[in-house]
Amino acid sequence: MNAENTVKTCCERAVAALYGGAVAEVQISKTRKEFEGDYTLVTFPLLKISRKAPEATANEIGLWLRENCPETIGEFNVIKGFLNLSLTPAYWIGAMAEMRGESNYGFVCDNGRTVMVEYSSPNTNKPLHLGHIRNNLLGYSVSKILEANGCNVLKANLVNDRGIHICKSMLAWLKFGEGETPESSGMKGDHLVGKYYVAFDKAYKSEIKELVSKGMSEEEAKREAPIMREAQEMLRRWEAKDPEVYGLWERMNGWVYEGFDATYRALGVSFDKVYYESNTYLLGKELVQRGLENGVFFRKEDGSVWADLTGDGLDQKLLLRGDGTSVYMTQDLGTAVQRHGEYGLDEMVYVVGNEQNYHFQVLKLILRKLGYEWADGIFHLSYGMVELPEGKMKSREGTVVDADDLIAEMVATARAVAVEAGKLDGLADEEIAEISRMVGLGALKYFILKVDPKKTMLFDPKESIDFNGNTGPFIQYTYARIRSLQRRAEEQKGEGRVASAADFFDGRVPEAKEIELIKLLTEFGGVVREAGEAFSPAIVAAYAYELAKEFNQYYHDYPILRSDVAAEDRAFRLALAAEVARILARAMGLLGIEMPERM
């Protein structure tokens, strides 16, 4: 039941009955906190058909509603042209009863739309880092939110497994590795390959410095450095399917995939479909060739192929290098066409950092020029970078915050904080480990997802693990507190102190704080819808925090299991607490966060 829609329907009936006319839309919003009421009707758009002053119009509609919708509208007050409406206690009790009967409350079953969400998209030359964590958490959460809105969602990962970056790691391993493997070194495969990516950069900078000291310009030195020319030659050999290069590429990428999979499992994200750039770039080259033949693209004197987008207010875009090798845009064109051919997508969401805004503007434009009308269904979920108190991260210099290290640190910190707070007393080691994992990951995920995706964010691990304030552990603890209440109630039921399944809803007049909680619960479906439209988990996070905070205030003022609480009050408050726990779990589930039963 959506209270706002119910009020809107009542107001539309009032307008039709009183003035016999229709307006484009009756404007209803939540009443501002400084005024009395639940929802507010704005009367100004109605004045043309009411032919009365704003206050008179509001008062007339309020009287009609109170008389004709008595089961919904209780009291009203008029502030200038705004009609503030208070819903009846009976309405809120009915809303809660209806809510308890809906197992899929707040979610939509099927809207007929198929959406692919691409996220993660790592390069196979380094392990995942903090920036990848924000990407993965955003992509996974947005996928869950779109599913909750009734979309058929396909979670996709496009692995950038080819190109000059992986050739750099491969070449450095050949030069400096002495046959080192994950088994011989004890390192995860992605970490081992990343080690040689850093080694390449170190050697490359050394060669540049030496060439500059001999009188070469820095730009020329960057082009002529022997190790870079070797890497470029290795890339050409890879595209020519040279057996030696191809075999090494398969071997080292295999190491990386095993490492990635372990990190994904630890982070709690998954994919329905994994694409590899090595399989899609050839289709992209075919598309470029077709566009060249049809006059959509042009070739320069050096043999490179370009798209001229200057007439569209953009720039010229390279699609194929002069030596015939492809660029990122080439494979993105091929992958987009392949996906739409496979699934007939209604929408394609790319979760990629805001430094690629121009890239996706160009991608959509080129696809339209190639005749693909579905390009309008491409949406770039552009998110801000994650920064640390120490500043930005740099992969080539090896100054990144490693994802595996961060996950382990968050779990260890969660355990230490919970033990110090006495929240794990009396639990077995296995249960302590599991709760610490949930809380550590919950802290990490919530801290990242509560920030609007478009904003650059500063990540502070210490601030994220706090059992008070706007944090994941605070919400998890609220849930665990309710579950503890429910377990104690079950024990008391056996002692005859808690009534059985009776709800005691009939004729009950809820307290003001109970109405506030019920009102928040009825807003869950609207929150899910808004988050889906905005591709923003932050909207769900803000709601979960508000609900947890409101419950804790309620629980402080209204005891539930104390011996002097009447049976009917105890039963109702337990039912209300159970609904809060259920919706908290559903909301946090959309963020990919697990809820511990004990804390």
C-alpha positions in Angstrom: 0.0 0.0 0.0 1.4 3.4 -1.0 -0.1 6.1 1.3 0.9 8.9 -1.1 -0.9 7.3 -4.0 -3.9 6.7 -1.8 -4.1 10.4 -0.8 -3.6 11.4 -4.4 -6.5 9.3 -5.5 -8.7 10.8 -2.8 -7.7 14.3 -3.8 -8.4 13.6 -7.5 -11.9 12.4 -6.5 -12.4 15.6 -4.5 -11.3 17.8 -7.4 -13.6 16.0 -9.8 -16.6 16.2 -7.4 -16.1 19.8 -6.5 -15.1 21.4 -9.7 -16.0 18.9 -12.4 -12.7 19.4 -14.1 -9.4 17.6 -14.5 -5.9 18.9 -14.0 -2.7 17.5 -15.5 -1.6 16.2 -12.2 -2.7 16.6 -8.6 0.5 17.6 -6.7 1.0 15.6 -3.4 4.2 15.6 -1.3 5.2 14.6 2.2 4.3 17.4 4.7 7.3 19.4 5.8 8.4 18.5 9.4 7.6 21.9 10.8 3.9 21.5 9.9 1.3 19.2 11.2 0.1 16.5 8.8 1.3 13.5 6.7 0.8 14.7 3.1 0.3 18.0 1.5 -1.8 19.0 -1.5 -0.6 22.1 -3.4 -3.7 24.0 -4.5 -2.3 26.6 -6.9 -2.6 24.4 -10.0 -6.3 24.0 -9.2 -7.3 27.7 -9.0 -8.2 27.9 -12.6 -11.0 25.4 -12.2 -11.9 26.2 -8.6 -12.2 30.0 -9.3 -11.5 30.6 -5.7 -8.6 31.9 -3.5 -5.9 29.3 -2.5 -7.0 29.2 1.1 -10.7 28.8 0.2 -9.9 26.1 -2.3 -7.8 24.1 0.2 -10.4 24.4 2.9 -13.2 23.2 0.5 -11.2 20.2 -0.6 -10.2 19.4 3.0 -13.9 19.4 4.1 -14.9 17.2 1.2 -12.1 14.7 2.0 -13.0 14.5 5.6 -16.6 13.8 4.8 -16.1 11.5 1.8 -12.9 9.6 2.7 -13.3 9.2 6.5 -11.5 5.9 6.5 -8.4 7.6 5.1 -8.4 11.3 5.9 -8.7 12.4 9.6 -7.8 16.0 10.2 -6.5 18.8 7.9 -5.1 22.3 8.2 -4.5 25.0 5.6 -1.3 27.1 5.4 -1.8 29.6 2.6 -2.3 27.6 -0.5 -1.2 24.3 1.0 -3.6 21.7 2.4 -1.9 19.5 5.0 -3.7 16.2 5.5 -3.4 13.8 8.5 -4.3 10.2 7.8 -6.5 8.3 10.3 -5.0 5.8 12.8 -7.3 3.2 11.2 -5.6 3.8 7.9 -2.1 3.2 9.3 -3.2 0.1 11.1 -4.8 -1.2 7.9 -1.6 -0.3 6.0 0.5 -2.4 8.3 -1.9 -5.3 8.2 -1.8 -5.3 4.4 2.0 -4.9 4.4 2.4 -8.0 6.6 0.4 -10.0 4.1 2.7 -9.2 1.1 5.7 -11.5 1.0 7.3 -9.5 -1.8 6.4 -6.1 -0.2 8.1 -3.1 -1.9 9.3 -5.1 -5.0 7.7 -5.3 -8.5 7.4 -8.8 -10.1 8.0 -8.1 -13.8 7.9 -5.0 -15.9 8.9 -6.7 -19.2 12.2 -4.9 -19.6 15.6 -6.6 -20.1 18.6 -4.6 -18.8 22.2 -5.5 -18.9 24.5 -3.9 -16.2 28.2 -4.1 -17.0 30.5 -3.6 -14.1 34.0 -4.6 -12.8 35.6 -4.7 -16.2 39.1 -5.2 -14.9 42.4 -5.2 -16.8 44.3 -8.5 -16.5 47.6 -6.8 -15.6 46.9 -6.0 -11.9 44.8 -7.1 -8.9 41.5 -5.3 -8.0 41.9 -2.2 -5.9 39.7 0.2 -3.9 38.5 1.9 -7.1 37.3 -1.5 -8.5 35.5 -2.1 -5.2 33.3 1.0 -5.7 32.7 -0.1 -9.2 31.7 -3.7 -8.3 29.6 -2.6 -5.3 27.7 0.0 -7.4 27.1 -2.4 -10.3 25.9 -5.3 -8.1 23.7 -3.0 -6.1 22.2 -1.3 -9.1 21.5 -4.7 -10.6 19.6 -5.8 -7.4 17.6 -2.5 -7.4 16.6 -2.9 -11.0 15.6 -6.5 -10.3 13.5 -5.2 -7.4 11.8 -2.9 -10.0 10.8 -5.8 -12.1 13.5 -5.8 -14.7 15.1 -8.9 -16.1 18.7 -8.1 -15.3 21.9 -9.6 -16.7 25.0 -8.8 -14.7 27.9 -8.6 -17.1 31.7 -8.3 -16.8 33.8 -7.3 -19.7 37.4 -8.4 -19.0 40.1 -6.3 -20.7 42.3 -9.3 -21.3 44.3 -8.0 -24.3 46.2 -4.9 -25.3 49.4 -3.1 -24.4 48.8 -3.3 -20.7 48.9 -7.1 -20.4 51.9 -7.1 -22.8 53.8 -4.9 -20.4 53.3 -7.5 -17.6 54.1 -10.4 -19.9 57.3 -8.8 -21.2 58.5 -7.8 -17.7 57.8 -11.4 -16.5 59.9 -12.8 -19.3 62.7 -10.3 -18.6 62.7 -10.4 -14.8 60.5 -13.2 -13.6 62.9 -16.2 -13.7 59.9 -18.5 -14.1 58.1 -17.3 -11.0 54.5 -18.7 -10.6 51.7 -18.2 -8.0 52.7 -21.7 -6.6 56.4 -21.0 -6.3 55.9 -17.5 -4.9 52.8 -18.1 -2.7 51.2 -15.0 -4.2 47.7 -14.8 -5.7 48.0 -14.8 -9.4 46.6 -11.4 -10.0 49.0 -9.9 -7.5 51.9 -11.7 -9.2 51.0 -10.3 -12.6 50.5 -6.9 -11.1 54.0 -7.1 -9.6 55.4 -7.3 -13.1 53.3 -4.5 -14.4 55.0 -2.3 -11.8 58.4 -3.7 -12.7 57.8 -2.8 -16.4 57.0 0.8 -15.4 60.1 1.0 -13.3 62.3 -0.2 -16.2 60.5 2.0 -18.7 61.1 5.1 -16.6 64.8 4.2 -16.2 65.2 3.9 -20.0 63.4 7.2 -20.6 65.7 8.9 -18.2 68.8 7.4 -19.9 67.6 8.5 -23.4 66.8 12.0 -22.2 70.3 12.2 -20.6 71.7 11.5 -24.1 69.9 14.5 -25.6 66.5 13.0 -26.7 63.3 14.9 -25.9 61.1 13.3 -23.3 58.3 12.7 -25.7 60.6 11.0 -28.2 62.2 9.0 -25.4 58.8 7.7 -24.4 58.2 6.4 -27.9 61.7 5.1 -28.5 62.4 3.4 -25.2 63.4 -0.2 -26.1 61.2 -1.9 -23.6 58.1 0.0 -24.9 58.9 -0.9 -28.5 59.3 -4.5 -27.4 55.9 -4.4 -25.7 54.3 -3.0 -28.9 55.9 -5.7 -31.0 54.5 -8.3 -28.6 51.0 -6.9 -29.0 51.4 -7.2 -32.8 52.6 -10.7 -32.4 49.6 -11.5 -30.1 47.1 -10.2 -32.7 48.9 -12.3 -35.3 48.3 -15.3 -33.0 52.0 -16.0 -32.5 52.0 -19.4 -30.6 54.7 -18.4 -28.1 53.1 -15.0 -27.2 49.6 -16.5 -27.2 50.6 -19.3 -24.9 52.2 -17.0 -22.4 49.1 -14.7 -22.5 46.8 -17.6 -21.8 49.0 -18.8 -18.9 49.3 -15.4 -17.2 45.7 -14.5 -17.7 44.7 -17.9 -16.1 46.6 -16.8 -13.0 44.8 -13.5 -12.9 41.3 -15.1 -13.3 41.8 -17.4 -10.3 42.8 -14.4 -8.3 39.9 -12.3 -9.5 37.4 -15.0 -8.7 38.6 -15.3 -5.1 38.2 -11.5 -4.7 34.7 -11.5 -6.2 33.7 -14.3 -3.8 35.1 -12.4 -0.8 33.3 -9.2 -1.9 30.0 -11.1 -2.5 29.5 -10.0 -6.1 28.7 -12.2 -9.1 28.0 -12.1 -12.9 25.6 -13.8 -15.2 27.8 -13.3 -18.3 31.5 -12.7 -18.7 32.8 -11.2 -21.9 36.4 -11.1 -23.0 37.9 -8.3 -25.1 40.0 -10.8 -26.9 36.7 -12.3 -28.3 34.9 -9.1 -29.0 37.5 -6.8 -30.6 37.4 -8.7 -33.9 33.7 -7.9 -34.3 34.6 -4.3 -33.6 37.1 -4.3 -36.4 34.5 -5.7 -38.7 32.1 -2.9 -37.8 34.9 -0.3 -38.4 35.6 -1.8 -41.8 31.9 -1.8 -42.7 31.7 1.9 -41.6 34.7 2.7 -43.7 33.2 1.1 -46.8 29.9 3.0 -46.2 31.6 6.4 -45.8 30.9 6.7 -42.1 34.6 6.6 -41.2 37.7 7.8 -43.0 41.3 6.6 -43.3 44.3 8.8 -42.8 47.6 8.7 -44.7 49.3 6.5 -42.0 46.5 3.9 -42.5 44.7 4.6 -39.2 40.9 4.8 -39.3 38.9 7.6 -37.7 35.4 8.8 -37.1 34.9 12.5 -37.7 32.5 13.8 -35.1 33.4 17.5 -35.4 30.0 18.2 -37.0 28.4 16.9 -33.8 30.4 19.2 -31.6 32.9 16.5 -30.6 36.3 15.5 -32.0 37.9 13.1 -34.4 38.0 9.6 -32.8 40.7 6.9 -33.5 39.1 3.5 -34.2 42.0 1.5 -35.7 45.8 2.3 -35.5 47.9 2.5 -38.6 49.3 -1.0 -37.9 45.8 -2.4 -37.8 45.6 -2.9 -34.1 42.4 -1.9 -32.3 41.7 0.5 -29.4 39.1 0.5 -26.6 36.4 2.1 -28.7 36.8 -0.7 -31.3 36.0 -3.5 -28.9 33.3 -1.5 -27.1 31.5 -1.1 -30.5 31.8 -4.9 -31.1 30.7 -5.8 -27.6 27.6 -3.5 -27.7 26.4 -5.0 -31.1 27.1 -8.6 -29.9 25.1 -8.1 -26.7 22.1 -6.6 -28.4 22.1 -9.4 -30.9 22.1 -12.0 -28.1 19.5 -10.5 -25.8 17.6 -7.7 -27.5 18.3 -5.4 -24.6 16.0 -2.5 -23.7 18.8 -0.8 -21.8 22.5 -1.2 -21.4 24.0 0.3 -18.2 27.8 0.8 -18.1 29.2 1.3 -14.6 32.4 3.2 -15.4 34.2 6.1 -13.7 33.5 9.7 -14.8 36.9 10.0 -16.5 35.2 8.1 -19.3 32.3 10.4 -19.8 33.5 11.5 -23.3 34.1 7.9 -24.3 30.5 6.9 -23.8 29.2 10.0 -25.5 31.3 9.0 -28.5 30.2 5.3 -28.3 26.5 6.2 -28.5 27.1 8.7 -31.4 29.1 6.2 -33.5 26.6 3.4 -33.0 23.8 5.8 -34.1 25.9 6.7 -37.2 26.2 3.0 -37.9 22.4 2.8 -37.9 21.8 1.2 -34.5 18.8 3.0 -33.0 19.0 1.0 -29.8 22.1 3.1 -29.0 19.7 5.5 -27.2 19.2 2.8 -24.6 22.8 3.0 -23.5 23.3 4.7 -20.1 26.6 5.5 -18.6 26.4 5.3 -14.8 29.2 7.7 -14.3 30.7 7.7 -10.8 33.3 9.7 -9.0 36.7 8.4 -7.9 37.5 7.1 -4.5 40.2 9.0 -2.7 42.1 8.3 0.5 43.2 10.7 3.2 46.7 10.3 1.6 45.5 11.3 -1.9 45.0 9.5 -5.2 46.1 6.0 -6.1 48.4 5.1 -9.0 48.5 1.5 -10.3 51.7 1.8 -12.3 53.6 3.0 -9.2 52.1 0.3 -7.0 50.5 2.8 -4.6 47.0 1.4 -4.8 44.9 0.1 -1.9 44.6 -3.6 -2.7 41.0 -5.0 -2.6 42.1 -8.2 -0.9 44.1 -6.4 1.8 41.2 -3.9 2.4 38.6 -6.7 2.8 40.8 -8.5 5.3 41.5 -5.3 7.2 37.8 -4.5 7.4 36.9 -7.9 8.8 39.7 -7.8 11.3 38.8 -4.3 12.4 35.1 -5.2 12.7 36.1 -8.1 15.0 38.3 -5.9 17.2 35.6 -3.2 17.5 32.8 -5.7 18.3 34.9 -7.5 20.9 35.8 -4.3 22.6 32.1 -3.3 22.7 31.2 -6.6 24.2 28.9 -7.5 21.3 30.4 -11.0 20.7 30.5 -12.2 24.3 29.5 -15.8 24.7 29.6 -16.7 21.1 31.6 -19.6 19.5 34.7 -18.8 17.5 33.0 -19.9 14.3 30.0 -17.5 14.9 32.4 -14.7 15.8 34.3 -15.1 12.5 31.0 -15.1 10.5 29.6 -12.1 12.3 33.0 -10.2 11.9 32.9 -11.0 8.1 29.3 -9.7 7.7 30.0 -6.6 9.8 33.3 -5.8 8.1 31.9 -6.1 4.6 28.7 -4.4 5.6 30.7 -1.4 6.9 32.7 -1.3 3.7 29.7 -1.6 1.3 27.5 0.8 3.2 30.2 3.5 3.5 30.7 3.4 -0.2 27.1 3.0 -1.4 25.6 5.7 0.9 27.5 8.3 -1.2 25.7 9.6 -4.3 27.5 7.7 -7.2 28.2 10.9 -9.1 30.3 12.3 -6.2 34.0 11.8 -5.6 34.3 10.2 -2.2 36.9 10.0 0.6 37.1 6.5 2.1 38.0 6.2 5.7 38.0 2.6 7.0 38.0 3.7 10.7 34.9 5.9 10.3 33.0 3.2 8.5 33.1 0.7 11.4 31.0 2.3 14.1 28.0 0.9 15.8 26.5 4.4 16.1 25.7 6.9 13.4 25.1 6.5 9.7 27.0 3.3 9.2 26.4 -0.3 8.1 27.1 -1.8 11.5 24.5 0.5 13.1 21.8 -0.8 10.8 23.0 -4.4 11.2 23.0 -4.0 15.0 19.4 -2.7 14.8 18.3 -5.8 12.9 20.2 -8.1 15.3 18.5 -6.3 18.2 15.1 -7.0 16.8 15.9 -10.7 16.1 17.1 -11.0 19.7 13.7 -9.5 20.8 11.9 -12.1 18.7 13.9 -15.0 20.2 13.2 -13.8 23.7 9.5 -13.4 22.9 9.4 -17.0 21.7 10.9 -18.1 25.0 8.3 -16.0 26.9 5.5 -17.4 24.9 6.3 -20.8 26.4 6.0 -19.2 29.8 2.6 -17.8 28.9 3.8 -14.2 29.0 3.4 -13.3 25.3 0.1 -13.9 23.5 0.3 -16.2 20.5 -0.4 -15.3 16.9 -3.2 -12.7 17.7 -2.4 -9.3 16.2 -4.6 -7.1 18.4 -5.0 -4.7 15.4 -8.8 -4.2 15.6 -9.7 -0.9 17.1 -6.2 -0.1 18.1 -5.1 3.6 18.2 -1.3 3.6 17.4 1.0 6.0 19.2 2.6 8.9 17.2 5.9 7.1 17.0 4.3 3.9 15.8 2.6 5.9 13.0 5.9 7.4 12.1 7.4 3.9 11.8 4.5 2.5 9.8 4.6 5.6 7.5 8.3 4.9 6.9 7.6 1.3 6.1 4.9 2.2 3.6 7.5 4.4 1.7 9.8 1.4 0.9 8.3 0.7 -2.5 8.6 4.3 -3.5 12.2 4.3 -2.3 13.0 1.2 -4.4 11.3 2.9 -7.5 13.2 6.2 -7.0 16.5 4.4 -6.6 15.9 2.4 -9.8 15.1 5.5 -11.8 18.2 7.3 -10.5 20.5 4.3 -10.5 21.4 5.3 -7.0 21.9 2.8 -4.1 22.5 5.9 -1.9 18.7 6.5 -1.9 18.2 3.0 -0.4 21.0 3.5 2.1 19.6 6.8 3.4 16.2 5.1 3.8 17.6 2.1 5.7 19.4 4.5 8.1 16.3 6.6 8.7 14.3 3.4 9.4 16.9 2.0 11.8 17.2 5.4 13.6 13.5 5.8 13.9 13.1 2.3 15.4 15.8 2.8 17.9 14.2 6.0 19.1 10.8 4.1 19.3 12.4 1.2 21.2 13.9 3.6 23.7 10.5 5.1 24.5 8.3 2.1 24.2 9.5 -1.1 25.9 8.3 -4.3 24.2 9.0 -7.3 26.5 9.1 -5.6 29.9 6.7 -7.4 32.4 4.5 -4.3 32.9 3.6 -4.1 29.1 0.1 -5.1 28.3 -0.3 -8.3 26.2 -2.0 -6.4 23.3 0.7 -3.7 23.3 3.5 -6.4 23.4 2.0 -8.3 20.5 1.5 -5.1 18.4 5.0 -3.8 19.1 6.5 -7.2 18.3 4.6 -7.2 15.0 5.8 -3.7 14.2 9.4 -4.6 15.1 9.2 -7.7 12.9 8.2 -5.5 9.9 11.0 -3.1 10.6 13.5 -6.0 10.6 12.0 -7.5 7.4 12.2 -4.2 5.5 15.7 -3.4 6.8 16.9 -6.8 5.6 15.3 -6.2 2.2 16.7 -2.7 1.9 20.2 -3.8 2.9 20.0 -6.8 0.6 19.7 -4.4 -2.3 23.0 -3.0 -1.2 24.5 -6.5 -1.1 24.8 -6.4 2.7 24.0 -9.5 4.8 22.3 -9.1 8.2 23.6 -11.0 11.2 21.1 -12.7 13.5 23.2 -11.9 16.5 25.5 -9.0 17.5 
